[in-house]
Amino acid sequence: MAISAGSGGDDKPMSDINATPLVDVMLVLLIIFLIAVPVVVQTVELKLPNVPFEPTTTKPENVSLSVKGDASGACEVYWNLTKVDSKDLLDRAVAKLKADIEKAGGVENMNPEDLPEVHIRGDINTPYKCIGGTIFTMQLAGYPKVGFISQPDPGSIKVQRL
């Protein structure tokens, strides 16, 4: 603790706080968040189907896929924001599932709730063959839980009152 050297000879502890390091840290954090937020907000442009709203919990280990068809009828699958073909999708899915199982210490240490899920966002105009092929590939990789993310109808969100 600093001692203030006053003119009266009283040696009292100094109670002032030096705010400069605090301001420096806050400015650095502000710059980091300003850089990181646009990276997190990027998405693949899709028009999701409107269905009744059921909230889902998203875990960091879940796989997020976006599927859409192009004008020629070909399928486009995105793993987060990276476009992948069917072979690359299968390879990535198997590698991620193996890594998640090894991280947990083996299959014997996992229960069904611990397994990662696949969340598919499918454009409303996507042919079924694209969605079905993606589901088949992810189940072939070993993912038992495959779900769909959709856009809720306006007013379909139910508020639970306690």
N, C-alpha and C positions, 0 to 999 in steps of 0.2 A: 504494500500500500504506500502511496506517495505521501511525502510530508511536505506541507507548504511552509516555506520559509518566510514568515511575515516579519514586519518591522518591530513588532512588540516582543519578539523572542519566544512567543508561544509556538510550540511545535505541535500542531493539531493535524490529524489525518485529513487528507484532501478528499472531498466528497464529490468532486466533479467527474463526470464520465466523458471520456474521449470518444466522440461519436464518429470520427473520421474513418476508422476501420470498419465500423458497422455500415456506413454509407457506401464504402468501397465494395463490401461483400454484397450488399443489396443491388448495386449497379451491375455487378458481374452476374448475379442471378437473373436480373431483368434481361440482360443481353442473351443469356443462355435460353431463357424461355421464349424470347422473341424469335430466336433462330429455330427452336425445337417445335413450336406450335404449328407452323405451316407444314412441316414434314408429317406430323400426325394427322392433320386434317385432310390430306389428299385422298381422293377416292376415285373409283372407276364409275363413270357415268352410267347409271341404270335407271329404268323405270320399273319399280317393284310392284307386284300385284297387291291390291287392297284386300285385306282380310281382317277379321276381328282380332283385336290386340291381345296377345298373351305375353307378358314380360318374360324375358330369358335372362339368365345370368351368364355373363361372359367371363371366362377365365383366361389368363394370359397364354396358357398352353393350347387353347383351342385353335383350330385351323380355320381361317377365313378365306373363302373362295368366292369369286364373282364370276358368273357365267353369262355370256351373251352370244347371240348369233350375228354374223355380219350379213351384208346384203347378198352374198353369194350362197348363203346357207351353211357356211363353215362355222365351226364352234370356236369361241374364244374363251379360255379359262385363265383367270388371274389368281395367283397365290399372293394374297395381300395386293400389291400393286405390280407384281411381276407376271408377265404373260408366260404361260407354260403350255407345252403340248402334252399329250396323254402319257407318253413315256416319262417325261420329266416330272409330271404330276405324281405318277406312281413311285418313282425313285425318291422324290422329296418326301412323300407321305410315309414311305417305309422307313427312311432315315430318321424322320422326326419322331415316329412312334418308337423306334428302337432307342433313340436318345432319351425320350421321356421314360421308358421302362428302365433303362440303365440308371437314370437320375433317381428313380424311386428305389433302386436297389434290387431290381428283378421283379418278375411277374408275381412271385409269391407275396411280395409286399404291397401289391396293388389290389384294390377292390373296384367294382364297376364304376363307382362314383369318381374315382381318381383318374380314369381314362379320359384323354382329351376328346373333345367333340369336333365335328366338322360342321361349320355354319356356311350354308350356301346362299348367296344372294343371286337370284336368277332374274334376268330382265323379263318383263311380261311378254315380250315378243320372241323369246328364245324358243327354238324348237325343242320338243321333248327329248330328242336323241342327245342333245347337248347336256341337259340336266341329268338324264338317265345314265349317260356314259360317265359323267362325273361321279355320280353316286356309286356306280359299279366299281369304278377305279378306287375310290376311297374305301369301300368295303373290302375290295381285294387286297388293299394295303393293310387291313386289319382294324380299321376304325369301326366299332360297333354302333356308334351314335352319330347319325347324320341328320341335321335339322335345316330348316329353311328360315331365312330372315325375310320379312315382308313389311310393307308400309301399312300402318293401321288406317282404317276408314276414319274420316273426321267424325268425332263424337263417339267413337267406339271404345275409347279408353275408359275403363271403369275405375272410379276412385273408391278405394276401400276406406271406410270410416271406422275408426276405433271407438 
